[in-house]
Amino acid sequence: MTEEMLMTLKAIDPAVLAGVVRQDQGSAAFEITEWTVKSLSDKGMINPDGLFLFSGQGYDERGTRSWSVALKILKDPGEVQNVRDIHYWKREVLLIQTGLLASLPHSLARPRFYGTIEREGSVWVWMEHIVQVKPHWTIDQYVFAAQQIGRFNAACLTLNPLPDYPWLCKSHLRNWLKGEARVTAFWESSFANRKFSSHLHERWTKLWGERERVLNTLDRLPQVFSHFDLHRYNLMIRQQENNREEVVALDWAICGYGPLGGDLYALIIATTTLFEVEPAALPELDAAVFAAYVEGLQDAGWQGNPELARLGYTAWTAIWQAAAAPVLVSLWNSDSQHDHALQVAGRSPEEFAAGWLKTYEFALDRADEARQLMDRLGY
């Protein structure tokens, strides 16, 4: 599919490309002299072959220089979707077209967008190409990102209410759990019998029985506009013109409203599941990131009880990872995704399973913590 699309992109209307590049360069007189296109990333699990990089040379009255822009192609699944569904395919497009994305607080930067083009069966989204200055993050970079996420969440919470469009995610953890048969059947699979102990199954069974209480708690916590997919692949740190660093958040496809603290799940747990941080470092990452997140919340004016944010994070982790983990494991070990998952993680099947198991045990521990917080805080 990627090769077929590359052939289409190589034949793109030069006027369309010129219009995009002129926006990127801030010059209506910019002329393209040469260009190429290639696949930009293959790490996505939902749309692994939908990102492309156009780059080349051009000139205007300021002289000759290089340029690059990115193109994201979103495909219509060809079936009717509930617009509140987690994976509603057009959400990011609508976020851009309505201007909502541009109106969000700037604690988290976003790429500049240069237009959307509706095509049969897809939408093309032209955007700024973000260059990563720190491809490998230390704990310090995760701390910096957590501070900015905290500032972003608090700003969304304390400023005027944001529009509630019908296509924004709401209560999407319930949607995530809707395939109950698929979740429970996992425990009868050969993979579960080989990799998951009976003790883990017992812990999961207890959590599964309490899931409505956890979901109701998440609904009752302070609600804030959230990205919900801020794992390492969707975050970049870049240098601004004043030499200050900023965090740029990519891929807003599952954004919406949810509990304070929920955005930390992806930064901590999903990042580790993708092996950007080794699972053995989870306790250190958790402690450092949560403290920085609270600092960011308070810097932006939120004066609430930090335990509410901790409950949002741990309860979200309890549902998304600990309760619904079989959905993820089933997906990543399916015939269609297994090889891609191993490629993305850069691990052998044995290393992948062992690391994932550590992450799952950590998530179950967070479920225990959420249970204690609910009891103490009256949820």
Secondary structure, DSSP 8 states (H G I E B T S, - for coil): -HHHHHHHHHT--HHHHHHHHHHHHT-TT-EEEEEEEEE-----SSSTT-EEEEEEEEEETTEEEEEEEEEEEEE--SS---TTSTT-TTHHHHHHHTTHHHHS-TTSB---EEEEEEETTEEEEEEE----S-SS--HHHHHHHHHHHHHHHHHHHHSS-----TTSEESHHHHHT--HHHHHHHTTSHHHHHHS-HHHHHHHHHHHHTHHHHHHHHHHS-EEEE-S--SGGGEEEEE-TTS-EEEEE---TT-EEEETTTTHHIIIIIHHHTTSS-GGGHHHHHHHHHHHHHHHHHHTT--S-HHHHHHHHHHHHIIIIIITHHHHHHHHTSTTTHHHHHHHHT--HHHHHHHHHHHHHHHHHHHHHHHHHHHHHT-
